[in-house]
Structures are given as C-alpha cells and as structure tokens.
Amino acid sequence: MATVKQVNDFINRVAPIAQAKAEGREKWSLPSVCIAQCCCESAYGTSLKMVNANAILGVKVGKSKVHFGKAWKDKAYSTKTKECYDGKTYVSITDMFRAYDSIEDAIEDYYDMLAACSRYRGCLNQKEPRSCITAIKDGGYATSPTYISTIMNIINKYNLTRYDSIVTGAPATTGKYQIGRNYTLQNDMYIRDAAGGDKKPYLQLTTNAKSHAKKDEEGNGILKRGTVVTCKEIQEEEGATWIRIPSGWVCAVGASRKVYIN
C-alpha cells in the first residue's frame, strides 16, 4: 500500500503532465479522471513493473496494435491481470500492455486513444468526472464492476477536479481546499449528514463542535461564524463544493460560487 508521501509525490508528478497533454485539444477528456486512473492502475506509482515501463494507465496493446497518435512506439510487456467479464467473478489472465519511453508519452497516448475511438466518444468534452469515467468504463477500458466508484473516490479524496479548469474553463475555486488543513467559517452554517444532505441535529455533533454551535428551533446544529474546522474530505455536488469535518458536511463554495469557508 502506498504511503501518504508516495501518494502526494505521485499526484504532484502526474497532474501537471495530465493538464499539459489535455490543454489545447479539440476533443479533450478531464485531467482529474486521467490522474485518478493513473493512481488506480499503477497503485499510486508503486507497481514497479508498470512504472519501469512508464505504463501507468494500463493500456493494452490490442489485437490490431493501433497507433492512435505518435506517442506509442510499439514497445510492450507481458503481465498478469484480473478481469471481471460477468460482473461478479474475477479471473486471472496474461496480456500484453503498452510500454512507453516516458510518462508523458503514456498520458498522451491515453488522450489520443479516447479521442480516436468511437466507443469512448461519450467521455469527450464532458465536464462532469462521473459522466466522463462512466463513458470510459462503458467503452471497455475496464471490466471491474466497481471501477467507476473507485475512480470517483480517488477524485473526491484528493480534490482532483482542481486540475480540470485547464480544459473546462471553470474557475478553479476548489483548489484552495486541502485535506488535513484548517479553515474558518465566514457565516453561521448548518452541518449536513452528507454533501447537500439533511441537517444534523445538535445532539449528533462532536463535543468540540457543540462548544462552537447553537440550535435552531428544530434542534438542528448550526456552527457559528468564525469557527475553525478541519477538512477531512472534499466533494462536488450540483455545482457546489462541500468539505467534510468531524461532525459532518458543510458547504465551502455555493453553486453561485459564493465562498462560505476560507
């Protein structure tokens, strides 16, 4: 299992490349999804066989050995992998995977493949990560029935959507939030049981939160303006950015882009 340092170092290494290779394309896919797939496929860069081949996206050679662009130069390696063809049972197979001269080439070939193959057309110019990875998975990229949720969990946990503004043009407001950092409430705020979910009763808050909160008429907890909170997780929901704190979820940036937590 990758350490926190290995995870952070790997994302910091891959993210700028994913952005650079996506920028300027007429048919683009989201850097956040690319980065998350790199994390998933290569175990955050700890799979030595993949890393030695710069094959961090796990792209197979394919029967026809198609060149989607100029990044792949016919190098390949053989390795065992697991597939789930019936949605239930995993089987071990040995297959040929593309090897590259550099990580830059691997990511470029990935983007070229998505843009060139009609089966992936649903992911192109798609601004929502879940819709993007769903189209990629459904196009045949992966057989795991949990692949979409795995990629989305990585995107949400590490706030990878902050890298998408390079192609979507959306303001990268969520990039300011990082897991483990402390932030200050700019308004009185309800605590929710999920991102965009129901209000949490005051009695369900942590002891520390209760000391900084008040009750509304229905007994729901309201954190007071000026309260310092620790970010545990970040999630986008219907255009708003939410962060999870020990007692639940609070809205950091509204759908109107108003900032509630700094």
Number of C-alpha atoms within 10 A of each C-alpha: 9 13 10 10 9 15 18 13 13 19 19 12 14 22 18 15 18 26 21 15 19 23 19 11 13 11 18 21 33 29 30 29 25 25 30 25 23 25 22 18 18 19 19 25 25 18 15 13 15 22 19 14 19 22 29 31 24 22 18 17 20 11 7 6 11 11 15 17 15 10 18 22 13 12 13 16 15 14 12 11 13 14 16 14 13 10 11 9 11 14 10 10 10 10 14 18 21 25 27 24 15 17 20 18 21 24 28 21 23 23 24 22 17 22 22 15 11 10 16 22 18 19 26 19 17 19 19 18 25 17 15 22 28 19 20 22 20 15 18 10 18 17 17 18 16 11 17 20 13 14 25 20 14 18 25 17 15 20 21 24 23 19 21 24 18 17 22 17 9 11 12 14 16 23 12 10 22 18 16 12 11 15 17 15 20 16 15 15 19 23 28 22 16 16 21 18 12 13 18 20 18 22 12 14 20 12 10 10 22 17 12 15 21 16 15 12 6 8 13 20 26 24 24 18 16 15 18 17 21 16 20 17 19 25 24 21 13 9 12 19 23 25 25 23 19 14 20 20 26 27 26 27 20 15 14 8 14 12 18 18 23 14
